Amino acid sequence: MAGSVDWLADAPDTDRNIRVFGSEHPMREVTRTVAFGGEWNEETRDFVAGIFDSMAPEPHV
């Protein structure tokens, strides 16, 4: 499949009143920073790990 995704619409019945939405979500900021020349380093890795750990404090298997 050639090309890139320009827009992906929300799934039906998406709850937009949760903290993962919005352009200022910490993960979106990390993505923008790294995509536009920022450095992926140990500090960035630990920050991202903290984001995911806070969303799922206990492993789900």
TAKACOR-V5000 format. One record per backbone hydrogen bond with DSSP energy under -1.0 kcal/mol. NH is the residue of the N-H (numbers start at 0). CO is the residue of the C=O. E is the energy in kcal/mol with one decimal. If there is no record, write none. Layout:
BEGIN
nh=NH co=CO e=E
nh=NH co=CO e=E
END
This chain:
BEGIN
nh=13 co=10 e=-1.4
nh=20 co=17 e=-1.8
nh=24 co=21 e=-1.4
nh=28 co=24 e=-2.0
nh=29 co=25 e=-2.2
nh=30 co=26 e=-2.4
nh=31 co=27 e=-2.6
nh=32 co=28 e=-2.6
nh=33 co=29 e=-2.7
nh=34 co=30 e=-2.6
nh=35 co=31 e=-1.8
nh=36 co=33 e=-1.2
nh=37 co=32 e=-3.0
nh=44 co=40 e=-2.7
nh=45 co=41 e=-2.6
nh=46 co=42 e=-2.1
nh=47 co=43 e=-2.6
nh=48 co=44 e=-2.5
nh=49 co=45 e=-2.1
nh=50 co=46 e=-1.8
nh=51 co=47 e=-2.3
nh=52 co=48 e=-2.7
nh=53 co=49 e=-2.0
nh=54 co=50 e=-1.1
nh=55 co=51 e=-1.5
END
